[in-house]
Amino acid sequence: MLFVPTDTASLSSVRDAANTIKKMGVSIDGFVGFPTVMAVPWELTEDGNESHFQQNYLAYFLLIRLLLDCMSPASRVVLVTASLRTEASAPTWEDVGFAVGLFLLIYC
């Protein structure tokens, strides 16, 4: 098991982590991603995305996409999800940046 640090609030940090892993020349058998933030105040990341959305979903999506060539068809990806408030509505694709209203269900 190898640990490579990254800051999911920065997509450039995620890209750097992917490049570090690729330089190691290892094959990835499995990946587990889990929610990194919960119940923090609404804010935008340096990339202009709502922080929950980027840190719990977009960062992992980007990392996995960048590392696909290090994975075999038998590799497994597990993304754990969490729900902060069940009364919150699901996001709409018209407002993926969550500029209108606060999105409180956390998907990753």
N, C-alpha and C positions, 0 to 999 in steps of 0.2 A: 504494500500500500504506500502510495506517495502522496504527500500533501504539498500543494502549490497554492500559496496565498493569492487572493484577488479581492478587489473591492467591487461588489456587485452594483454599487451606486455609480460606478464609472465604467462605461463600456470599453474605453481604451485600456483600463486595467484588466478587463476580461480578455481582450485581444492579446495583451501581453502575457497573461497566464497561458492562453492557448499556444502561443509561440514558444513559451518555455517548455511546455509539455511536448510539443512536436520536436523540439531540439533534443529531447531526451531519447527519442527514437523507440519509445516503448509502445506496446500494443495495449489498448484499453479494453479490458474485459467487462467492466461495469462502471456505472456512474450513478451516484445518488445525489439528488438535489433536494433541498428542503427550504421552507420559508426562512428568510434571513431577518425580516423585520415584521413587527406586528404592533399595531396600536400606537404608531408614532404620528405626530402631527402631519397634516398634508403639506407636502413640499415637492418641488421639482428637483430632479437630479441635474448634474452639470450637462447632461445630454438633452435636457428639456422634457423628460418623461416623469410622470407621477412616480414617486419613490417606491411605493409598495409594488406597483406594476413592474417597474424595471428590476428591482432587487429580487422579487420573488418569481418572475416569469421571463422577462426579456433577456436578462443576463444569462440565464441557463439556456435559453433557446439559442442565443448567439454562441455560447461556449460549445454546446453540443454540435451545432452546425460547423463550427471551425475545426472540431476534432473528429468529424465523421470518417476522414481518411485514416485515422488511427484505430478505428473500430472495425471488427469483423462482423459478418452477418449474425454471429452467435453472441455478440456483445449485448448487454442489457442496460437500459436506461430506466431509472426509477425517479419520478418526480413526486414528492410528497406535497400534498395540498393542505391548506388550513382555511377555516372559515372563522372570521372574527365576529361577525354579526349576521345572523340568519335573516334578519328583517331587511337587510340592504338588497337592493335590486342588482341584477347581473349587469355587467358593462354592455354598452352598445358599440358596434363597430363604427358608428358615426362620430364617437367621442373617445377614441382609444387613449388619448392623453388625459382623460378624466378632467377636462377643463370645466365641464358643466356638472356640478354636484360632486359629492364625495363618494368614492367607491370603497366599500368596506369589506367586501368578500375578497379574500386573497387567494389568487390562483398561482400555481407555479408548475 
